Amino acid sequence: MPDPKDVEQQALVMRVRLRAKYRNRDWHKLNYDEIRRFLHFLFSDNPRGNGYGIFVFYVNAEYQIRLMGRIVGADVVDIEPSNDNQ
């Protein structure tokens, strides 16, 4: 059996490579299966059980979006709220 630390390190390398592969792609041009495979990889078989997903918060008069998946979480802040409802 391989050492769990080695497996974890190899998995991290694979995740980084996949992220780099998909980072600059035009998502409008990808076919359904490519997008589905990427999202399945990113959020796993059981996203709710693992705490993975895209979370949107409204804090101190600004939107905050948190992406939690197999790749290290990323925060996006200072998103202007839409004025469509005013």
N, CA, C and O atoms as CSV, one atom per row, in Angstrom:
chain,resi,resn,atom,element,x,y,z
A,1,MET,N,N,0.840,-1.185,0.000
A,1,MET,CA,C,0.000,0.000,0.000
A,1,MET,C,C,0.891,1.257,0.000
A,1,MET,O,O,1.872,1.331,0.740
A,2,PRO,N,N,0.538,2.227,-0.831
A,2,PRO,CA,C,1.315,3.472,-0.843
A,2,PRO,C,C,1.069,4.268,0.442
A,2,PRO,O,O,0.040,4.126,1.103
A,3,ASP,N,N,2.014,5.076,0.753
A,3,ASP,CA,C,1.905,5.947,1.920
A,3,ASP,C,C,0.781,6.960,1.668
A,3,ASP,O,O,0.762,7.587,0.609
A,4,PRO,N,N,-0.152,7.135,2.607
A,4,PRO,CA,C,-1.251,8.093,2.409
A,4,PRO,C,C,-0.775,9.507,2.097
A,4,PRO,O,O,-1.443,10.228,1.357
A,5,LYS,N,N,0.353,9.912,2.642
A,5,LYS,CA,C,0.872,11.254,2.351
A,5,LYS,C,C,1.292,11.370,0.891
A,5,LYS,O,O,1.110,12.421,0.276
A,6,ASP,N,N,1.850,10.302,0.332
A,6,ASP,CA,C,2.231,10.311,-1.084
A,6,ASP,C,C,1.001,10.397,-1.976
A,6,ASP,O,O,0.995,11.127,-2.967
A,7,VAL,N,N,-0.027,9.657,-1.625
A,7,VAL,CA,C,-1.274,9.679,-2.405
A,7,VAL,C,C,-1.896,11.069,-2.343
A,7,VAL,O,O,-2.353,11.596,-3.357
A,8,GLU,N,N,-1.912,11.658,-1.157
A,8,GLU,CA,C,-2.484,12.998,-1.010
A,8,GLU,C,C,-1.699,14.021,-1.829
A,8,GLU,O,O,-2.291,14.903,-2.450
A,9,GLN,N,N,-0.381,13.908,-1.835
A,9,GLN,CA,C,0.450,14.834,-2.607
A,9,GLN,C,C,0.200,14.659,-4.109
A,9,GLN,O,O,0.101,15.647,-4.837
A,10,GLN,N,N,0.098,13.422,-4.571
A,10,GLN,CA,C,-0.173,13.170,-5.990
A,10,GLN,C,C,-1.551,13.695,-6.385
A,10,GLN,O,O,-1.726,14.233,-7.478
A,11,ALA,N,N,-2.531,13.536,-5.490
A,11,ALA,CA,C,-3.878,14.055,-5.763
A,11,ALA,C,C,-3.849,15.574,-5.872
A,11,ALA,O,O,-4.521,16.145,-6.731
A,12,LEU,N,N,-3.082,16.231,-5.015
A,12,LEU,CA,C,-2.969,17.687,-5.071
A,12,LEU,C,C,-2.353,18.132,-6.391
A,12,LEU,O,O,-2.811,19.103,-6.992
A,13,VAL,N,N,-1.326,17.434,-6.844
A,13,VAL,CA,C,-0.697,17.762,-8.128
A,13,VAL,C,C,-1.703,17.618,-9.264
A,13,VAL,O,O,-1.759,18.464,-10.156
A,14,MET,N,N,-2.497,16.552,-9.235
A,14,MET,CA,C,-3.514,16.352,-10.273
A,14,MET,C,C,-4.541,17.470,-10.241
A,14,MET,O,O,-4.963,17.946,-11.295
A,15,ARG,N,N,-4.949,17.895,-9.066
A,15,ARG,CA,C,-5.932,18.979,-8.949
A,15,ARG,C,C,-5.381,20.277,-9.521
A,15,ARG,O,O,-6.084,20.989,-10.238
A,16,VAL,N,N,-4.133,20.585,-9.209
A,16,VAL,CA,C,-3.514,21.811,-9.712
A,16,VAL,C,C,-3.416,21.763,-11.230
A,16,VAL,O,O,-3.683,22.762,-11.898
A,17,ARG,N,N,-3.039,20.616,-11.783
A,17,ARG,CA,C,-2.953,20.482,-13.245
A,17,ARG,C,C,-4.317,20.649,-13.900
A,17,ARG,O,O,-4.433,21.317,-14.928
A,18,LEU,N,N,-5.355,20.047,-13.313
A,18,LEU,CA,C,-6.700,20.200,-13.875
A,18,LEU,C,C,-7.166,21.645,-13.801
A,18,LEU,O,O,-7.767,22.163,-14.743
A,19,ARG,N,N,-6.887,22.290,-12.681
A,19,ARG,CA,C,-7.284,23.699,-12.550
A,19,ARG,C,C,-6.602,24.535,-13.618
A,19,ARG,O,O,-7.237,25.391,-14.234
A,20,ALA,N,N,-5.312,24.294,-13.846
A,20,ALA,CA,C,-4.587,25.044,-14.878
A,20,ALA,C,C,-5.151,24.752,-16.266
A,20,ALA,O,O,-5.234,25.648,-17.106
A,21,LYS,N,N,-5.534,23.509,-16.505
A,21,LYS,CA,C,-6.075,23.120,-17.805
A,21,LYS,C,C,-7.386,23.832,-18.096
A,21,LYS,O,O,-7.634,24.233,-19.233
A,22,TYR,N,N,-8.225,23.994,-17.085
A,22,TYR,CA,C,-9.547,24.565,-17.294
A,22,TYR,C,C,-9.620,26.067,-17.023
A,22,TYR,O,O,-10.634,26.688,-17.341
A,23,ARG,N,N,-8.602,26.656,-16.458
A,23,ARG,CA,C,-8.651,28.048,-16.006
A,23,ARG,C,C,-9.015,29.033,-17.113
A,23,ARG,O,O,-9.902,29.862,-16.910
A,24,ASN,N,N,-8.379,28.977,-18.252
A,24,ASN,CA,C,-8.593,29.981,-19.296
A,24,ASN,C,C,-9.480,29.499,-20.433
A,24,ASN,O,O,-9.466,30.076,-21.521
A,25,ARG,N,N,-10.238,28.463,-20.191
A,25,ARG,CA,C,-11.117,27.959,-21.245
A,25,ARG,C,C,-12.365,28.823,-21.386
A,25,ARG,O,O,-12.830,29.438,-20.426
A,26,ASP,N,N,-12.884,28.854,-22.582
A,26,ASP,CA,C,-14.157,29.526,-22.833
A,26,ASP,C,C,-15.261,28.522,-22.514
A,26,ASP,O,O,-15.518,27.604,-23.293
A,27,TRP,N,N,-15.904,28.700,-21.382
A,27,TRP,CA,C,-16.905,27.728,-20.919
A,27,TRP,C,C,-18.092,27.627,-21.869
A,27,TRP,O,O,-18.800,26.620,-21.864
A,28,HIS,N,N,-18.317,28.639,-22.673
A,28,HIS,CA,C,-19.408,28.576,-23.649
A,28,HIS,C,C,-19.104,27.592,-24.774
A,28,HIS,O,O,-20.018,27.107,-25.441
A,29,LYS,N,N,-17.823,27.297,-24.986
A,29,LYS,CA,C,-17.442,26.404,-26.081
A,29,LYS,C,C,-17.233,24.959,-25.633
A,29,LYS,O,O,-17.087,24.072,-26.475
A,30,LEU,N,N,-17.215,24.709,-24.335
A,30,LEU,CA,C,-17.043,23.337,-23.848
A,30,LEU,C,C,-18.340,22.557,-24.011
A,30,LEU,O,O,-19.434,23.110,-23.891
A,31,ASN,N,N,-18.203,21.280,-24.282
A,31,ASN,CA,C,-19.420,20.479,-24.388
A,31,ASN,C,C,-19.894,20.074,-22.992
A,31,ASN,O,O,-19.168,20.209,-22.007
A,32,TYR,N,N,-21.108,19.585,-22.933
A,32,TYR,CA,C,-21.761,19.241,-21.673
A,32,TYR,C,C,-20.927,18.254,-20.857
A,32,TYR,O,O,-20.763,18.441,-19.651
A,33,ASP,N,N,-20.402,17.214,-21.490
A,33,ASP,CA,C,-19.650,16.192,-20.761
A,33,ASP,C,C,-18.375,16.742,-20.130
A,33,ASP,O,O,-18.012,16.337,-19.026
A,34,GLU,N,N,-17.688,17.658,-20.815
A,34,GLU,CA,C,-16.474,18.251,-20.244
A,34,GLU,C,C,-16.805,19.072,-19.001
A,34,GLU,O,O,-16.105,18.986,-17.992
A,35,ILE,N,N,-17.858,19.857,-19.073
A,35,ILE,CA,C,-18.258,20.672,-17.921
A,35,ILE,C,C,-18.719,19.776,-16.778
A,35,ILE,O,O,-18.369,20.017,-15.623
A,36,ARG,N,N,-19.497,18.752,-17.087
A,36,ARG,CA,C,-19.988,17.842,-16.066
A,36,ARG,C,C,-18.830,17.137,-15.362
A,36,ARG,O,O,-18.830,17.028,-14.136
A,37,ARG,N,N,-17.851,16.661,-16.117
A,37,ARG,CA,C,-16.695,15.985,-15.517
A,37,ARG,C,C,-15.907,16.934,-14.606
A,37,ARG,O,O,-15.476,16.546,-13.520
A,38,PHE,N,N,-15.725,18.182,-15.059
A,38,PHE,CA,C,-14.993,19.136,-14.236
A,38,PHE,C,C,-15.745,19.437,-12.946
A,38,PHE,O,O,-15.148,19.439,-11.870
A,39,LEU,N,N,-17.042,19.690,-13.040
A,39,LEU,CA,C,-17.820,19.988,-11.838
A,39,LEU,C,C,-17.875,18.789,-10.895
A,39,LEU,O,O,-17.834,18.951,-9.676
A,40,HIS,N,N,-17.968,17.589,-11.461
A,40,HIS,CA,C,-17.948,16.388,-10.626
A,40,HIS,C,C,-16.606,16.272,-9.916
A,40,HIS,O,O,-16.560,15.950,-8.729
A,41,PHE,N,N,-15.516,16.530,-10.627
A,41,PHE,CA,C,-14.196,16.513,-10.005
A,41,PHE,C,C,-14.112,17.567,-8.902
A,41,PHE,O,O,-13.617,17.286,-7.810
A,42,LEU,N,N,-14.592,18.773,-9.181
A,42,LEU,CA,C,-14.459,19.875,-8.241
A,42,LEU,C,C,-15.273,19.678,-6.974
A,42,LEU,O,O,-14.801,19.973,-5.875
A,43,PHE,N,N,-16.502,19.177,-7.124
A,43,PHE,CA,C,-17.399,19.109,-5.969
A,43,PHE,C,C,-17.617,17.698,-5.424
A,43,PHE,O,O,-18.283,17.558,-4.399
A,44,SER,N,N,-17.095,16.656,-6.051
A,44,SER,CA,C,-17.144,15.272,-5.587
A,44,SER,C,C,-18.526,14.640,-5.763
A,44,SER,O,O,-19.464,15.264,-6.259
A,45,ASP,N,N,-18.613,13.380,-5.337
A,45,ASP,CA,C,-19.885,12.649,-5.407
A,45,ASP,C,C,-20.885,13.153,-4.379
A,45,ASP,O,O,-22.094,13.054,-4.588
A,46,ASN,N,N,-20.397,13.686,-3.284
A,46,ASN,CA,C,-21.260,14.081,-2.174
A,46,ASN,C,C,-20.898,15.489,-1.702
A,46,ASN,O,O,-20.306,15.652,-0.634
A,47,PRO,N,N,-21.253,16.512,-2.497
A,47,PRO,CA,C,-20.837,17.863,-2.132
A,47,PRO,C,C,-21.419,18.327,-0.793
A,47,PRO,O,O,-20.722,18.972,-0.009
A,48,ARG,N,N,-22.663,18.012,-0.530
A,48,ARG,CA,C,-23.285,18.457,0.723
A,48,ARG,C,C,-22.578,17.821,1.920
A,48,ARG,O,O,-22.283,18.500,2.903
A,49,GLY,N,N,-22.308,16.527,1.836
A,49,GLY,CA,C,-21.644,15.829,2.927
A,49,GLY,C,C,-20.232,16.306,3.166
A,49,GLY,O,O,-19.740,16.246,4.293
A,50,ASN,N,N,-19.566,16.784,2.114
A,50,ASN,CA,C,-18.193,17.271,2.242
A,50,ASN,C,C,-18.116,18.769,2.504
A,50,ASN,O,O,-17.030,19.303,2.731
A,51,GLY,N,N,-19.253,19.450,2.475
A,51,GLY,CA,C,-19.254,20.899,2.683
A,51,GLY,C,C,-18.826,21.685,1.466
A,51,GLY,O,O,-18.410,22.837,1.582
A,52,TYR,N,N,-18.924,21.062,0.278
A,52,TYR,CA,C,-18.512,21.715,-0.956
A,52,TYR,C,C,-19.699,22.433,-1.591
A,52,TYR,O,O,-20.846,22.016,-1.434
A,53,GLY,N,N,-19.413,23.505,-2.304
A,53,GLY,CA,C,-20.447,24.216,-3.028
A,53,GLY,C,C,-20.035,25.650,-3.282
A,53,GLY,O,O,-18.897,26.042,-3.027
A,54,ILE,N,N,-20.984,26.430,-3.792
A,54,ILE,CA,C,-20.781,27.852,-4.017
A,54,ILE,C,C,-21.732,28.562,-3.067
A,54,ILE,O,O,-22.949,28.393,-3.155
A,55,PHE,N,N,-21.182,29.349,-2.167
A,55,PHE,CA,C,-21.961,29.992,-1.121
A,55,PHE,C,C,-21.931,31.497,-1.312
A,55,PHE,O,O,-20.866,32.080,-1.516
A,56,VAL,N,N,-23.091,32.125,-1.245
A,56,VAL,CA,C,-23.205,33.568,-1.432
A,56,VAL,C,C,-23.720,34.177,-0.129
A,56,VAL,O,O,-24.733,33.737,0.415
A,57,PHE,N,N,-23.011,35.196,0.366
A,57,PHE,CA,C,-23.374,35.884,1.593
A,57,PHE,C,C,-23.505,37.374,1.301
A,57,PHE,O,O,-22.829,37.906,0.420
A,58,TYR,N,N,-24.367,38.029,2.038
A,58,TYR,CA,C,-24.475,39.488,1.962
A,58,TYR,C,C,-24.080,40.026,3.329
A,58,TYR,O,O,-24.845,39.932,4.289
A,59,VAL,N,N,-22.872,40.594,3.408
A,59,VAL,CA,C,-22.318,41.033,4.686
A,59,VAL,C,C,-21.848,42.476,4.541
A,59,VAL,O,O,-21.146,42.822,3.591
A,60,ASN,N,N,-22.240,43.300,5.485
A,60,ASN,CA,C,-21.805,44.705,5.500
A,60,ASN,C,C,-22.034,45.385,4.153
A,60,ASN,O,O,-21.143,46.052,3.628
A,61,ALA,N,N,-23.225,45.214,3.601
A,61,ALA,CA,C,-23.643,45.868,2.357
A,61,ALA,C,C,-22.828,45.449,1.137
A,61,ALA,O,O,-22.717,46.209,0.175
A,62,GLU,N,N,-22.261,44.252,1.170
A,62,GLU,CA,C,-21.577,43.740,-0.014
A,62,GLU,C,C,-21.765,42.231,-0.103
A,62,GLU,O,O,-21.930,41.541,0.903
A,63,TYR,N,N,-21.737,41.744,-1.335
A,63,TYR,CA,C,-21.844,40.307,-1.556
A,63,TYR,C,C,-20.480,39.658,-1.396
A,63,TYR,O,O,-19.463,40.205,-1.824
A,64,GLN,N,N,-20.471,38.506,-0.785
A,64,GLN,CA,C,-19.265,37.698,-0.693
A,64,GLN,C,C,-19.607,36.314,-1.220
A,64,GLN,O,O,-20.624,35.732,-0.842
A,65,ILE,N,N,-18.765,35.795,-2.085
A,65,ILE,CA,C,-18.980,34.482,-2.684
A,65,ILE,C,C,-17.814,33.596,-2.289
A,65,ILE,O,O,-16.652,33.975,-2.436
A,66,ARG,N,N,-18.134,32.420,-1.788
A,66,ARG,CA,C,-17.083,31.471,-1.394
A,66,ARG,C,C,-17.279,30.185,-2.183
A,66,ARG,O,O,-18.367,29.610,-2.204
A,67,LEU,N,N,-16.219,29.752,-2.822
A,67,LEU,CA,C,-16.197,28.494,-3.553
A,67,LEU,C,C,-15.449,27.485,-2.705
A,67,LEU,O,O,-14.271,27.677,-2.400
A,68,MET,N,N,-16.118,26.420,-2.324
A,68,MET,CA,C,-15.490,25.373,-1.535
A,68,MET,C,C,-15.598,24.074,-2.317
A,68,MET,O,O,-16.696,23.581,-2.578
A,69,GLY,N,N,-14.457,23.530,-2.685
A,69,GLY,CA,C,-14.419,22.284,-3.425
A,69,GLY,C,C,-13.129,21.557,-3.121
A,69,GLY,O,O,-12.437,21.872,-2.153
A,70,ARG,N,N,-12.811,20.585,-3.950
A,70,ARG,CA,C,-11.584,19.815,-3.738
A,70,ARG,C,C,-10.342,20.668,-3.913
A,70,ARG,O,O,-9.296,20.373,-3.335
A,71,ILE,N,N,-10.450,21.723,-4.706
A,71,ILE,CA,C,-9.365,22.688,-4.830
A,71,ILE,C,C,-9.537,23.662,-3.676
A,71,ILE,O,O,-10.665,23.948,-3.272
A,72,VAL,N,N,-8.460,24.163,-3.152
A,72,VAL,CA,C,-8.519,25.058,-2.003
A,72,VAL,C,C,-9.541,26.146,-2.250
A,72,VAL,O,O,-9.600,26.711,-3.343
A,73,GLY,N,N,-10.355,26.448,-1.233
A,73,GLY,CA,C,-11.424,27.437,-1.346
A,73,GLY,C,C,-10.922,28.786,-1.798
A,73,GLY,O,O,-9.788,29.170,-1.511
A,74,ALA,N,N,-11.762,29.495,-2.497
A,74,ALA,CA,C,-11.411,30.826,-2.988
A,74,ALA,C,C,-12.545,31.771,-2.643
A,74,ALA,O,O,-13.717,31.417,-2.771
A,75,ASP,N,N,-12.205,32.953,-2.211
A,75,ASP,CA,C,-13.207,33.959,-1.882
A,75,ASP,C,C,-13.201,35.043,-2.947
A,75,ASP,O,O,-12.149,35.440,-3.448
A,76,VAL,N,N,-14.378,35.507,-3.278
A,76,VAL,CA,C,-14.539,36.641,-4.177
A,76,VAL,C,C,-15.358,37.660,-3.413
A,76,VAL,O,O,-16.463,37.354,-2.966
A,77,VAL,N,N,-14.838,38.860,-3.256
A,77,VAL,CA,C,-15.532,39.873,-2.466
A,77,VAL,C,C,-15.689,41.148,-3.272
A,77,VAL,O,O,-15.161,41.273,-4.377
A,78,ASP,N,N,-16.425,42.094,-2.698
A,78,ASP,CA,C,-16.653,43.403,-3.307
A,78,ASP,C,C,-17.377,43.306,-4.644
A,78,ASP,O,O,-17.002,43.964,-5.615
A,79,ILE,N,N,-18.404,42.491,-4.683
A,79,ILE,CA,C,-19.222,42.389,-5.886
A,79,ILE,C,C,-20.379,43.367,-5.741
A,79,ILE,O,O,-21.102,43.349,-4.745
A,80,GLU,N,N,-20.542,44.202,-6.727
A,80,GLU,CA,C,-21.605,45.196,-6.690
A,80,GLU,C,C,-22.962,44.516,-6.782
A,80,GLU,O,O,-23.168,43.691,-7.672
A,81,PRO,N,N,-23.901,44.840,-5.883
A,81,PRO,CA,C,-25.238,44.267,-6.005
A,81,PRO,C,C,-25.951,44.810,-7.227
A,81,PRO,O,O,-25.731,45.951,-7.636
A,82,SER,N,N,-26.786,44.002,-7.791
A,82,SER,CA,C,-27.537,44.410,-8.973
A,82,SER,C,C,-28.622,45.402,-8.567
A,82,SER,O,O,-29.235,45.269,-7.508
A,83,ASN,N,N,-28.849,46.389,-9.416
A,83,ASN,CA,C,-29.907,47.382,-9.161
A,83,ASN,C,C,-31.177,47.062,-9.926
A,83,ASN,O,O,-32.054,47.915,-10.060
A,84,ASP,N,N,-31.282,45.836,-10.429
A,84,ASP,CA,C,-32.436,45.445,-11.242
A,84,ASP,C,C,-33.746,45.505,-10.454
A,84,ASP,O,O,-34.801,45.759,-11.034
A,85,ASN,N,N,-33.692,45.276,-9.148
A,85,ASN,CA,C,-34.904,45.197,-8.352
A,85,ASN,C,C,-35.306,46.543,-7.761
A,85,ASN,O,O,-36.266,46.612,-6.994
A,86,GLN,N,N,-34.599,47.603,-8.097
A,86,GLN,CA,C,-34.931,48.907,-7.518
A,86,GLN,C,C,-35.680,49.747,-8.498
A,86,GLN,O,O,-36.045,50.881,-8.187
